[in-house]
Amino acid sequence: MHDLVVVGAGPYGLSIASHAAAAGLDIRVLGRPMASWRDHMPEGMFLKSEPWSSNLSDPGQRHTLAAYCAPRGLRAEHASPLPIRTFSDYGMWFADQLQPRVEEVTVTHVARTDGGFSVTTAEEGTIRARSVVLAIGVMPFVNRPGPLRKLPPQLASHSSDHGDLSGFLGLDVTVVGAGQAALETAALLAEAGARPQILARAERINWNTLPQPLRRPPLASLREPHSGLGTGWSTWAWSELPWAVRRLPSTLRVRIADSALGPAGAWWLRDRVEGVVPAFLCRSIVSAEAAGGGVRLRVAGPDGTRRTMETGHVVAATGFVPELDRLAMLSPSLRAGIRTTPGSGAPWLGSAFESSVPGLFFAGLLSAPSFGPAMRFVHGATFTAGRLVRGVRRHLDAVRPAAGGAALSAPGANTAAGLTAGRESSQ
């Protein structure tokens, strides 16, 4: 029986696996490395966060984005947008350093068993482990507006469905939403020869401003401190104090996770959208139906007036909703034992990301209602990885036979060697 199975190989899964292996745990890592970044983001997209706040986490802090970019002559500088392709390549490089290697299998079922858990894959059968981390990214939580759900995929899709936008050449496309995904998708569609328009409930499109220099006068830094998610004291708190966010009342935490760092476009995107892509704001979709080879939308305006819009395709850039019930891989009995956060469909999590089922941990988007909006970004992986692995170690100390407990105090005591150049313990 393994100490830990990590399900998911995106920034959170890889970071957790690095810390767990370096701590001497016997682990398996299951999933396709950087899958959502490689498969669900079209060519030409850029990372919205700053490169220095977009590192995956290893205990030695040697495998940073800058360490990957420097010898390859790539820019990873403040206020210089980084291509998504470069970031996904960095994640693949990070995965290549990991021992044991990531196993590209599909997890179909997770259940509780005597002494731990069983994790079933489509390719290799069942694996048993004393603890499991679900770091499954955002794809199970795609949010589609109700009126669009009955339309076939050739007429309505989600922004994450597209790794290539060239198929929309010459087509009228309505992009629903006013956040970064909507605005960048609309810009890329226009640049790919489509005719996009934006439709959003928002009263206006918000744009982030050019980042302030990292080196500033002390007073300016005091007024608006830098953080991994931007400048300002509230942003700094969400970014740097997830442990404090977790101590807030649950209703407040959920509200913060939902609303803080809300929809806005990157500063470098503004000129590619304004004056290029028409935007219809203060409008919501009432109904949608297939008509004449395209889509007929019934839309309500701010005064309740309804009008009809015709379009060739609708792309919903409407984000992701962290609801535990969307995880079909969980056995019914296991799902029934997981407590959820009041006001949210996400799991209640302890201070080390452990759910109400001992030994079952969650990371990434599902942890946002517990630890705040940082968990929606790569930046949150650094806070998560070390803390979660310490929680796993405590769980293993409680459940492993006494004779095996000593192995946990010696990093590298088994075949799991961590990152080849960074074997330091997470303690």
C-alpha positions in Angstrom: 0.0 0.0 0.0 1.4 3.4 -1.0 1.6 6.3 1.4 0.0 8.8 -1.1 -1.6 8.9 -4.5 -1.7 12.3 -6.1 -4.5 12.6 -8.7 -3.8 15.4 -11.1 -0.6 16.6 -12.7 -1.1 20.4 -13.1 0.7 23.0 -11.1 -0.9 21.9 -7.8 -0.5 18.2 -8.3 3.1 18.5 -9.4 4.0 20.8 -6.6 2.5 18.5 -4.0 4.2 15.5 -5.5 7.5 17.3 -5.3 7.2 18.0 -1.6 5.8 14.6 -0.8 8.6 12.7 -2.6 11.3 14.9 -1.0 9.7 14.1 2.4 10.4 10.4 1.8 6.8 9.3 1.1 6.0 6.4 -1.2 3.9 8.1 -3.8 2.2 7.6 -7.2 1.3 10.6 -9.4 -1.5 10.0 -11.8 -2.6 12.3 -14.7 -1.5 14.0 -17.9 1.0 16.7 -17.0 -0.3 20.3 -17.5 -3.3 18.9 -19.4 -5.6 21.9 -19.2 -2.8 24.3 -20.1 -1.7 22.2 -23.1 -5.1 21.1 -24.4 -7.6 23.8 -23.4 -5.9 27.1 -24.2 -5.5 28.3 -27.7 -2.2 29.4 -29.2 -1.5 33.0 -28.6 -2.8 33.2 -25.0 -0.6 34.8 -22.3 -0.3 34.2 -18.6 -2.1 36.9 -16.8 -0.1 36.7 -13.5 3.4 38.0 -13.2 6.2 35.4 -14.0 7.7 35.8 -10.5 4.4 34.8 -8.9 3.8 31.8 -11.2 6.3 29.3 -9.9 5.5 25.6 -9.3 6.8 24.7 -5.8 9.7 22.4 -5.0 11.2 22.3 -1.5 14.6 23.5 -2.7 13.0 26.4 -4.7 15.4 25.5 -7.6 12.9 24.7 -10.3 11.4 28.1 -10.7 10.0 29.6 -13.9 13.0 31.9 -14.1 15.3 28.9 -13.8 13.6 27.3 -16.7 13.6 30.4 -18.9 17.1 31.8 -18.3 19.2 29.1 -20.1 16.7 29.1 -23.0 16.9 32.8 -23.6 13.3 33.3 -22.7 12.0 36.4 -20.9 10.4 35.9 -17.5 10.3 39.5 -16.3 8.0 41.7 -14.3 5.4 43.5 -16.5 6.3 41.3 -19.5 3.5 38.9 -20.5 4.6 35.3 -20.7 3.1 33.0 -23.4 1.0 30.2 -22.1 3.0 27.8 -24.3 6.2 28.8 -22.4 4.4 28.3 -19.0 3.1 24.8 -20.0 6.6 23.9 -21.3 7.9 24.9 -17.9 5.4 22.7 -16.2 6.4 19.8 -18.4 10.1 20.4 -17.5 9.2 20.5 -13.8 7.4 17.2 -14.2 10.5 15.7 -15.9 12.5 16.4 -12.8 10.1 14.5 -10.6 10.8 11.0 -9.2 8.7 8.9 -9.4 7.6 10.0 -12.8 4.0 11.0 -13.6 1.9 8.2 -14.9 -0.4 9.3 -17.7 -3.5 7.4 -16.8 -7.1 8.3 -16.3 -8.6 7.9 -12.8 -12.1 6.6 -13.0 -13.0 5.8 -9.4 -11.9 6.7 -5.9 -13.3 4.8 -2.9 -12.6 4.3 0.8 -11.3 0.9 1.8 -10.0 -0.7 5.0 -6.8 1.1 5.9 -7.1 3.7 3.2 -8.3 4.2 -0.3 -8.6 2.5 -3.6 -7.9 4.5 -6.8 -9.0 2.8 -10.0 -7.6 3.8 -13.4 -8.8 3.0 -16.9 -5.4 1.6 -17.9 -3.8 -0.1 -14.9 -6.6 -1.3 -12.5 -6.7 -0.4 -8.9 -4.0 1.2 -6.7 -4.3 1.2 -2.9 -3.0 4.1 -0.7 -3.2 5.3 2.8 -4.0 8.8 1.6 -5.2 10.5 -1.5 -4.9 14.1 -2.8 -7.3 15.3 -5.5 -5.6 18.1 -7.4 -7.8 17.7 -10.5 -7.7 21.2 -11.8 -10.7 23.1 -13.2 -12.1 21.1 -16.1 -14.7 19.1 -14.1 -16.1 22.4 -12.9 -16.9 24.1 -16.2 -19.8 26.5 -15.8 -22.2 26.9 -18.7 -25.2 29.3 -18.6 -28.4 27.3 -18.3 -30.0 28.5 -21.6 -26.9 27.2 -23.5 -26.8 23.7 -22.0 -29.2 22.1 -24.5 -27.5 23.3 -27.6 -25.1 20.9 -29.4 -21.3 21.6 -29.2 -21.1 22.8 -32.7 -23.3 25.7 -31.7 -22.4 26.4 -28.1 -19.2 25.7 -26.2 -17.1 26.8 -23.3 -13.9 28.8 -23.7 -11.9 25.9 -22.2 -13.1 23.6 -25.0 -10.8 25.3 -27.5 -7.1 24.6 -28.0 -7.4 26.0 -31.6 -9.7 28.9 -32.8 -8.9 28.7 -36.5 -12.1 26.8 -37.2 -14.1 30.0 -36.5 -12.7 31.8 -39.5 -15.4 34.0 -41.1 -18.0 33.1 -38.5 -20.1 35.4 -36.2 -19.2 34.3 -32.6 -20.8 35.7 -29.4 -18.5 35.4 -26.4 -20.4 35.5 -23.1 -18.5 37.0 -20.1 -16.4 40.0 -19.2 -13.4 38.4 -17.5 -9.9 37.7 -18.9 -11.0 34.4 -20.6 -13.8 36.2 -22.4 -11.8 39.2 -23.5 -8.7 37.2 -24.6 -10.8 34.7 -26.4 -12.6 37.5 -28.2 -9.3 39.1 -29.2 -7.9 35.9 -30.5 -11.1 35.2 -32.5 -10.8 38.6 -34.2 -7.2 38.0 -34.9 -8.0 34.5 -36.3 -10.5 36.0 -38.8 -13.7 35.5 -37.0 -16.3 38.2 -36.2 -16.7 38.1 -32.4 -18.9 40.2 -30.1 -19.0 40.3 -26.3 -22.2 39.8 -24.4 -22.1 40.3 -20.6 -24.2 41.1 -17.6 -21.5 43.4 -16.3 -22.2 47.2 -16.5 -18.7 47.8 -17.7 -15.5 46.0 -18.6 -12.8 46.3 -16.0 -9.1 46.5 -17.0 -6.1 46.0 -14.8 -3.5 48.7 -14.9 0.1 48.4 -15.9 1.9 46.8 -12.9 3.9 49.1 -10.7 7.7 48.6 -10.6 8.9 46.1 -8.1 11.3 48.7 -6.7 9.5 51.8 -5.5 9.9 54.4 -2.8 9.1 53.0 0.7 5.9 55.1 1.0 4.5 53.9 -2.3 5.3 50.3 -1.3 3.6 50.8 2.0 0.4 52.2 0.4 0.1 49.5 -2.2 2.3 46.5 -1.4 3.1 44.0 -4.1 1.8 40.4 -3.7 1.6 37.4 -5.9 -1.8 38.4 -7.1 -1.3 42.2 -7.6 -0.9 45.3 -5.5 -3.0 46.7 -2.6 -3.6 45.6 0.9 -6.7 43.4 0.4 -5.0 41.7 -2.6 -1.9 41.2 -0.4 -4.1 39.5 2.3 -5.8 37.1 -0.1 -2.4 36.3 -1.7 -0.1 35.9 1.3 -2.4 35.0 4.2 -4.6 32.1 3.0 -4.3 30.6 6.5 -6.0 33.7 7.9 -8.7 33.6 5.3 -9.6 30.1 6.5 -10.3 31.4 10.0 -13.0 33.8 8.8 -16.7 32.8 9.1 -17.6 30.4 6.3 -20.2 32.7 4.7 -17.6 35.5 4.5 -14.9 33.1 3.1 -17.3 31.9 0.3 -18.2 35.4 -0.6 -14.5 36.4 -0.8 -13.7 33.4 -2.9 -16.5 34.3 -5.3 -16.0 38.0 -5.6 -12.4 39.0 -4.7 -10.2 39.6 -7.6 -13.2 39.6 -9.9 -13.5 39.7 -13.7 -11.0 42.0 -15.3 -8.9 42.1 -18.4 -5.1 42.3 -18.4 -3.6 45.7 -19.2 -1.8 44.3 -22.3 -5.0 43.1 -23.8 -7.0 46.3 -23.8 -5.8 47.7 -27.2 -6.7 44.4 -28.8 -10.3 44.5 -27.6 -11.5 48.1 -27.3 -12.5 49.5 -30.7 -12.0 46.0 -32.2 -14.7 43.8 -30.6 -18.2 45.1 -30.1 -19.5 44.7 -26.5 -23.1 44.5 -25.4 -23.2 45.0 -21.7 -25.9 44.8 -19.0 -27.4 42.0 -20.9 -28.3 38.4 -19.9 -29.4 35.4 -21.9 -33.0 34.4 -21.4 -33.2 31.6 -24.0 -31.2 30.1 -26.8 -32.2 27.9 -29.7 -30.7 26.5 -32.9 -31.9 28.5 -35.9 -30.8 28.6 -39.5 -27.5 26.8 -38.9 -26.6 29.1 -36.0 -28.0 30.3 -32.7 -30.9 32.6 -31.9 -30.5 34.3 -28.5 -33.2 36.0 -26.6 -31.5 38.6 -24.5 -32.8 40.9 -21.6 -31.4 44.4 -21.3 -31.0 46.5 -18.1 -34.5 47.7 -18.2 -36.0 44.3 -18.8 -36.5 44.9 -22.5 -35.9 41.7 -24.6 -34.4 41.5 -28.0 -33.3 38.8 -30.4 -29.7 38.3 -31.5 -28.5 35.9 -34.2 -25.0 34.4 -34.1 -23.2 31.5 -35.6 -21.7 30.2 -32.4 -21.7 31.0 -28.7 -18.6 30.7 -26.5 -19.3 30.8 -22.8 -16.3 32.2 -21.0 -18.2 31.9 -17.8 -15.6 30.3 -15.5 -15.8 27.4 -13.2 -17.8 26.4 -10.2 -16.1 24.3 -7.4 -18.8 21.8 -6.6 -17.9 18.5 -5.2 -20.9 16.8 -6.8 -19.3 17.2 -10.2 -16.6 14.7 -9.3 -18.0 11.6 -10.9 -14.9 9.6 -9.8 -15.9 9.7 -6.2 -17.8 6.6 -5.0 -21.2 7.5 -3.6 -20.3 6.3 -0.1 -17.1 8.3 -0.1 -18.9 11.4 -1.4 -21.6 11.1 1.3 -19.0 11.2 4.0 -17.4 14.5 2.8 -18.6 17.5 4.6 -19.1 20.6 2.5 -18.5 24.3 3.3 -21.7 26.1 4.3 -22.9 28.2 1.3 -20.7 26.3 -1.1 -20.7 22.9 -2.8 -16.9 22.6 -2.1 -15.5 20.4 0.6 -14.9 21.7 4.1 -11.1 21.5 4.6 -9.0 21.6 7.7 -5.8 23.7 8.1 -3.8 21.2 6.1 -6.3 20.8 3.3 -7.7 17.5 4.7 -11.4 16.9 4.3 -13.7 15.5 6.9 -12.7 12.0 5.6 -9.3 11.3 7.2 -6.6 10.9 4.6 -8.5 12.6 1.8 -7.1 15.9 0.7 -8.1 18.5 -1.9 -6.1 21.2 -3.6 -6.6 23.9 -6.2 -10.0 25.4 -7.1 -12.0 23.2 -4.6 -10.0 24.7 -1.8 -10.8 28.3 -2.7 -14.0 28.5 -0.4 -11.7 27.4 2.5 -8.5 29.3 1.8 -9.6 32.2 -0.5 -9.0 33.4 -4.1 -5.3 32.6 -4.1 -6.3 28.9 -4.7 -7.7 30.0 -8.1 -4.2 30.9 -9.3 -0.8 29.1 -9.7 0.5 31.3 -6.9 -1.5 29.3 -4.4 0.4 26.1 -5.1 3.4 27.2 -3.1 1.3 27.8 0.1 -0.6 24.6 -0.5 2.2 22.1 -1.2 4.2 22.1 1.9 1.3 22.6 4.3 -0.7 19.8 2.7 2.2 17.3 2.8 2.8 18.1 6.4 -0.9 17.1 6.9 -0.4 13.9 5.0 2.6 13.1 7.2 0.5 13.6 10.3 -2.2 11.4 9.0 0.3 8.6 8.1 1.8 8.9 11.6 -1.6 8.2 13.0 -2.5 5.2 10.7 0.7 3.4 9.8 2.0 0.6 11.9 4.4 1.7 14.6 7.3 -0.1 13.0 6.8 1.9 9.8 6.4 5.3 11.3 10.2 5.9 11.6 10.6 5.9 7.8 8.7 9.2 7.6 11.3 11.1 9.4 14.0 10.4 6.9 13.5 12.1 3.5 14.6 9.8 0.7 14.1 6.7 2.8 12.3 4.9 0.0 12.3 5.0 -3.8 10.5 8.4 -3.9 13.4 10.8 -4.4 11.7 14.1 -5.1 13.0 16.5 -7.6 16.5 15.3 -8.6 18.1 18.7 -7.8 16.0 19.6 -4.8 15.6 16.8 -2.2 15.3 19.0 0.9 12.5 18.0 3.3 9.4 20.2 3.4 9.8 20.4 7.2 
